[in-house]
Amino acid sequence: MKKKFEYLEEFILVLTLAFMVALIFTQVVGRYLFSSAPSWTEEMARYIHIFQVWIGASYAVKKRQHIRIEAFIDLFKGTSRKILESLALLVWFGLAVFLAIFGTQLVLASFHNGQITPAMQIPMWLPFLAIPIGGAGMAMRLLQQFVIIWRTDYGEVKA
């Protein structure tokens, strides 16, 4: 089961990127060749991109590709490095949990309000769903990184 989910984020990101490019291409062709393009393609591409950003943030945690200042932390080895890395992950984890919790509250509030998107007329809670999904994904990946840090010798963290 773990192997099946190993590349889930990557698969979703590639698939949605291809779909988003097709939508934007359709929009451009419609606008320039037919002087008319469906408005829903632009909106759909926007919401797909929002999901890509949040899922991509989780994927970047998995790959340890978020922007960080390595010069300072590279001065440390062993337990002191592990402690510094753990403190940074703890703060980041708090932010991810905050996003997951309050993102869920935003989704529920939008669900109860019945707000819909302008062009596609879908419930607005669907695009908002990207926030708690991304926050929960980052929190899960940060816990995995914490385990990796403490299982690795001298704080040399490998992805």
C-alpha positions as CSV (number, residue, x, y, z in Angstrom):
1,M,0.0,0.0,0.0
2,K,2.9,2.4,0.8
3,K,4.3,1.9,-2.7
4,K,1.0,2.9,-4.3
5,F,1.0,6.2,-2.4
6,E,4.7,6.8,-2.9
7,Y,4.1,8.6,-6.2
8,L,0.5,9.8,-5.7
9,E,1.4,13.5,-5.3
10,E,3.7,13.4,-8.3
11,F,1.1,11.6,-10.4
12,I,-1.6,14.2,-9.4
13,L,0.7,17.1,-10.2
14,V,1.7,15.8,-13.6
15,L,-1.9,14.9,-14.5
16,T,-3.3,18.2,-13.4
17,L,-0.5,20.1,-15.2
18,A,-1.3,18.4,-18.5
19,F,-5.0,19.1,-18.0
20,M,-4.4,22.8,-17.1
21,V,-2.2,23.2,-20.2
22,A,-5.0,21.7,-22.3
23,L,-7.6,24.1,-20.8
24,I,-5.4,27.1,-21.3
25,F,-4.7,26.0,-24.9
26,T,-8.4,25.7,-25.5
27,Q,-9.0,29.1,-24.1
28,V,-6.3,30.7,-26.3
29,V,-7.5,28.9,-29.5
30,G,-11.1,29.8,-28.8
31,R,-10.2,33.5,-28.2
32,Y,-7.9,34.0,-31.2
33,L,-9.4,31.7,-33.8
34,F,-13.1,31.9,-33.0
35,S,-13.2,35.2,-31.1
36,S,-15.1,33.4,-28.4
37,A,-13.9,31.1,-25.7
38,P,-15.8,29.4,-22.8
39,S,-15.3,31.3,-19.6
40,W,-15.3,28.2,-17.5
41,T,-11.9,27.0,-18.9
42,E,-10.1,30.0,-17.4
43,E,-11.8,29.4,-14.0
44,M,-11.1,25.7,-14.1
45,A,-7.4,26.3,-14.9
46,R,-7.2,28.7,-11.9
47,Y,-8.7,26.2,-9.5
48,I,-6.5,23.4,-10.8
49,H,-3.4,25.7,-10.3
50,I,-4.5,26.4,-6.7
51,F,-4.6,22.7,-6.0
52,Q,-1.2,22.2,-7.6
53,V,0.3,24.8,-5.3
54,W,-1.0,23.2,-2.2
55,I,-0.3,19.6,-3.2
56,G,3.1,20.8,-4.5
57,A,3.9,22.3,-1.1
58,S,3.4,18.8,0.4
59,Y,5.5,17.2,-2.3
60,A,8.3,19.7,-1.7
61,V,8.3,18.8,2.0
62,K,8.7,15.2,1.0
63,K,11.7,16.0,-1.3
64,R,13.1,18.6,1.1
65,Q,13.0,21.2,-1.6
66,H,11.5,24.1,0.2
67,I,13.6,27.3,0.4
68,R,15.8,27.1,3.5
69,I,19.0,28.7,4.8
70,E,21.5,25.9,4.8
71,A,24.6,27.9,5.6
72,F,23.9,28.2,9.3
73,I,22.6,24.7,9.9
74,D,25.5,23.2,8.0
75,L,27.8,24.5,10.8
76,F,26.3,21.9,13.1
77,K,26.5,18.1,13.2
78,G,25.1,15.4,15.4
79,T,22.6,16.1,18.1
80,S,22.8,19.8,17.9
81,R,21.9,19.8,14.2
82,K,19.0,17.4,14.9
83,I,17.7,19.7,17.6
84,L,17.8,22.7,15.3
85,E,16.2,20.8,12.5
86,S,13.5,19.6,14.8
87,L,12.7,23.0,16.1
88,A,12.3,24.3,12.6
89,L,10.1,21.4,11.8
90,L,8.0,21.9,14.9
91,V,7.3,25.6,14.0
92,W,6.5,24.6,10.4
93,F,4.3,21.7,11.6
94,G,2.3,24.2,13.8
95,L,1.7,26.3,10.7
96,A,0.6,23.3,8.7
97,V,-1.8,22.1,11.3
98,F,-3.1,25.6,11.6
99,L,-3.8,25.6,7.8
100,A,-5.4,22.2,8.0
101,I,-7.7,23.2,10.9
102,F,-8.7,26.7,9.7
103,G,-8.8,25.6,6.1
104,T,-11.4,22.9,7.1
105,Q,-13.4,25.6,9.0
106,L,-13.3,27.7,5.8
107,V,-14.5,24.8,3.7
108,L,-17.4,24.1,6.2
109,A,-18.4,27.8,6.3
110,S,-18.4,28.0,2.5
111,F,-20.4,24.7,2.4
112,H,-23.0,26.1,4.7
113,N,-23.2,29.5,3.0
114,G,-23.8,27.9,-0.4
115,Q,-21.5,30.2,-2.3
116,I,-20.8,29.1,-5.9
117,T,-18.1,30.0,-8.4
118,P,-19.0,32.6,-11.1
119,A,-18.4,30.7,-14.3
120,M,-18.8,27.0,-13.6
121,Q,-21.4,27.4,-10.9
122,I,-19.8,24.8,-8.7
123,P,-19.8,25.1,-4.9
124,M,-17.0,27.3,-3.7
125,W,-16.0,24.9,-1.0
126,L,-14.4,22.6,-3.6
127,P,-11.6,25.1,-4.5
128,F,-11.2,25.9,-0.8
129,L,-10.6,22.2,-0.1
130,A,-7.1,22.7,-1.4
131,I,-6.1,24.5,1.8
132,P,-6.8,21.7,4.3
133,I,-5.6,19.1,1.9
134,G,-2.3,20.9,1.5
135,G,-2.0,21.7,5.2
136,A,-2.6,18.1,6.2
137,G,-0.3,16.8,3.5
138,M,2.5,19.1,4.7
139,A,1.9,18.1,8.4
140,M,2.1,14.4,7.5
141,R,5.3,14.9,5.5
142,L,6.8,17.0,8.2
143,L,6.3,14.2,10.7
144,Q,8.0,11.9,8.3
145,Q,10.9,14.3,8.0
146,F,11.2,14.4,11.8
147,V,11.5,10.7,11.9
148,I,14.2,10.8,9.2
149,I,16.2,13.4,11.1
150,W,16.3,11.4,14.2
151,R,17.1,8.1,12.5
152,T,20.0,9.5,10.4
153,D,23.5,9.7,11.8
154,Y,25.1,13.1,12.5
155,G,22.1,14.9,11.3
156,E,22.9,14.3,7.7
157,V,19.4,14.3,6.4
158,K,18.7,12.4,3.2
159,A,15.5,12.6,1.1
